[in-house]
Amino acid sequence: MKRAFSLIELLIVIMIIGIVYTLAISKFQKIGEKSSTLTLENLKEKLQSFTHEKSVKLLCLDDCSSCDIFVDGEKNEKIEDLLDDSVKVYRYELSYGFVESAKDIYFNVDDVEEDVCFSYEVDSNGVGNQVLVELKNHFYDFSSYLNETTVYDSMQEAIEARENLRTEVMK
């Protein structure tokens, strides 16, 4: 006696495969949409994704309402509504802790100095500026070479994390 699958069983298996396939495709599409929206949380990864020889830089002028991405010094992409003028950038100094950074200097194509609201750069090795960025009561820690950007809800959390890292390294 021969055993085989009935037509109903085959149709059920095909339907299940189709449903799983549809769910997987929609999940991948949502991931693609999410990654295309630039935020401070994914800024470093987005800049690292550009093909470049020297550096990739996000440069926001005046009130930070619009920013430009420069790849090896050439303007590549314009970003709107990423930041506002309340953004603050801190660097970590061993003796003093987090200290607010001075703004970068930028000269446009006409060699006129413009006010820099915010800038962040990733070099040819994929290493970005080692800074802590404050925006709307969130603190984005760009200091890790290997990990993604860490987000803290307060400056105190960022200080404690830095002190814990320092203690761990000193062991």
NUDOPA-947347 format. One line per field, with one value per residue (C-alpha): residue number from 1; residue in one letter; x, y, z. Coordinates in Angstrom, 2 decimals, decimal comma. Each point is the difference from the previous one (the first is absolute). Example, Ala and Ser with C-alpha at 12.3 -4.5 7.8 and 13.67 -1.06 7.14 Angstrom:
BEGIN
seq <- 1 2
type <- A S
px <- 12,30 1,37
py <- -4,50 3,44
pz <- 7,80 -0,66
***
This chain:
BEGIN
seq <- 1 2 3 4 5 6 7 8 9 10 11 12 13 14 15 16 17 18 19 20 21 22 23 24 25 26 27 28 29 30 31 32 33 34 35 36 37 38 39 40 41 42 43 44 45 46 47 48 49 50 51 52 53 54 55 56 57 58 59 60 61 62 63 64 65 66 67 68 69 70 71 72 73 74 75 76 77 78 79 80 81 82 83 84 85 86 87 88 89 90 91 92 93 94 95 96 97 98 99 100 101 102 103 104 105 106 107 108 109 110 111 112 113 114 115 116 117 118 119 120 121 122 123 124 125 126 127 128 129 130 131 132 133 134 135 136 137 138 139 140 141 142 143 144 145 146 147 148 149 150 151 152 153 154 155 156 157 158 159 160 161 162 163 164 165 166 167 168 169 170 171
type <- M K R A F S L I E L L I V I M I I G I V Y T L A I S K F Q K I G E K S S T L T L E N L K E K L Q S F T H E K S V K L L C L D D C S S C D I F V D G E K N E K I E D L L D D S V K V Y R Y E L S Y G F V E S A K D I Y F N V D D V E E D V C F S Y E V D S N G V G N Q V L V E L K N H F Y D F S S Y L N E T T V Y D S M Q E A I E A R E N L R T E V M K
px <- 0,00 1,40 -0,04 -0,19 -1,19 -3,54 -0,76 -1,50 3,17 2,18 -2,24 0,16 3,82 0,18 -2,33 2,13 3,18 -1,72 -1,09 3,48 1,56 -2,42 0,73 3,75 -0,09 -2,11 2,40 3,00 -1,79 -0,65 3,67 1,02 -2,36 1,21 3,67 -0,55 -1,19 3,05 0,07 2,78 -0,26 0,93 2,13 3,37 -1,16 -1,58 3,22 2,09 -2,18 1,21 2,86 2,84 3,78 0,60 -3,08 -3,76 -1,32 -3,41 0,04 -2,88 0,18 -1,85 -3,02 0,53 -3,28 1,81 3,26 2,20 1,99 3,42 1,82 3,73 -0,75 -2,76 -3,63 -1,94 -3,35 -2,22 -1,73 -2,97 -1,35 2,61 1,01 -0,86 2,14 -0,27 2,57 3,13 3,18 2,30 3,40 1,38 3,11 1,50 0,57 -3,23 -2,55 -2,34 0,82 -2,05 1,86 0,71 -1,81 1,90 1,02 -1,37 0,73 -2,44 0,90 0,26 2,54 -2,43 -0,10 -3,38 -1,39 0,19 -2,85 1,16 2,48 0,91 2,68 1,01 3,52 1,27 0,27 -3,66 0,89 -2,19 0,41 0,14 -2,77 -3,16 -2,88 -2,91 -3,31 -3,45 1,00 1,67 3,74 1,51 3,40 2,14 3,16 -0,04 2,01 -1,67 -3,51 -2,99 -0,85 -1,19 -2,90 -0,30 -2,89 2,23 3,51 0,44 -0,63 2,66 2,48 -0,63 0,44 3,29 1,23 -0,93 1,90 3,00 -0,03 -0,26 2,92 2,17 -0,42
py <- 0,00 3,42 2,94 3,52 3,42 0,90 3,10 1,68 -0,59 1,45 3,09 0,56 -0,21 2,44 2,42 -0,13 0,63 2,94 1,53 -0,34 1,49 2,97 0,69 -0,19 2,39 2,57 -0,19 0,66 2,97 1,53 -0,46 1,76 2,91 0,36 0,05 2,67 2,53 1,76 0,62 0,74 -3,62 -1,37 2,95 -1,72 -3,15 2,04 1,99 -3,19 -1,48 2,53 -1,09 2,44 0,33 2,77 0,87 0,46 3,01 1,21 3,80 2,07 3,78 2,92 -1,36 -3,70 -0,17 -1,56 -1,90 -1,24 -3,21 0,46 -3,03 0,69 3,74 -0,20 0,78 -3,24 0,21 2,56 -0,93 1,98 0,18 -2,20 2,49 3,39 2,77 -1,39 -2,72 -0,02 -1,99 -1,14 -1,64 -2,01 1,17 -2,25 2,81 1,93 -2,50 1,12 3,47 1,85 0,05 3,11 0,25 -0,94 2,63 -0,31 2,06 -0,32 -0,09 3,81 -0,22 1,63 -1,32 -1,42 -0,91 -3,73 -1,29 -3,66 -2,22 -3,66 -1,74 -3,60 -0,62 -2,53 -2,68 0,46 1,75 2,95 2,97 -1,09 2,24 0,08 1,84 1,49 0,53 0,34 -1,47 -3,05 -0,59 -1,91 -1,55 -0,34 -0,98 -3,74 -1,24 -3,40 0,44 1,90 3,42 -0,21 2,23 1,29 1,86 2,26 1,36 -1,82 -3,37 0,83 1,03 -3,21 -2,14 1,76 -0,44 -3,70 -0,42 1,85 -2,20 -3,15 1,05 0,85 -3,52
pz <- 0,00 -1,02 2,42 -1,37 1,01 -0,87 -2,01 3,09 2,04 -2,75 -0,29 3,77 -0,04 -2,94 1,82 3,16 -2,02 -1,72 3,31 1,52 -3,15 0,07 3,67 -0,56 -2,99 1,87 2,96 -2,27 -1,58 3,43 0,93 -3,23 0,67 3,58 -0,97 -2,65 2,60 1,39 3,75 2,46 1,13 -3,44 -1,22 0,41 -1,80 -2,82 -0,56 0,14 -2,75 -2,59 -2,24 0,65 -0,07 2,58 2,02 0,14 1,88 1,07 0,12 1,34 -0,30 1,63 1,93 -0,90 -1,94 -2,94 -0,25 -2,80 -0,28 -1,56 -1,38 -0,45 -0,01 -2,65 0,92 -0,38 1,75 1,77 3,27 1,35 3,56 1,67 2,70 1,42 1,43 3,55 -0,83 2,19 -0,50 2,82 -0,03 2,91 1,80 2,65 2,50 -0,52 -1,28 -2,79 -1,32 -2,62 -3,32 -2,02 -3,32 -3,16 -2,52 -3,54 -3,09 -2,88 -3,72 -0,03 2,85 2,43 3,57 1,04 3,43 0,64 2,13 -0,01 -1,78 0,25 -2,04 -0,69 -1,32 -2,54 2,72 0,98 3,27 0,90 2,31 3,63 1,35 2,07 -1,69 1,93 -1,80 1,56 3,39 -1,55 -0,07 -2,93 0,73 -3,13 1,90 -0,65 -2,98 -0,22 1,39 -1,27 1,39 3,61 1,09 3,56 1,60 2,09 0,16 3,32 -1,71 -2,59 2,72 1,96 -3,12 -0,80 3,59 -0,07 -3,26 1,41 3,13 -2,11 -2,20 3,01 1,50
***
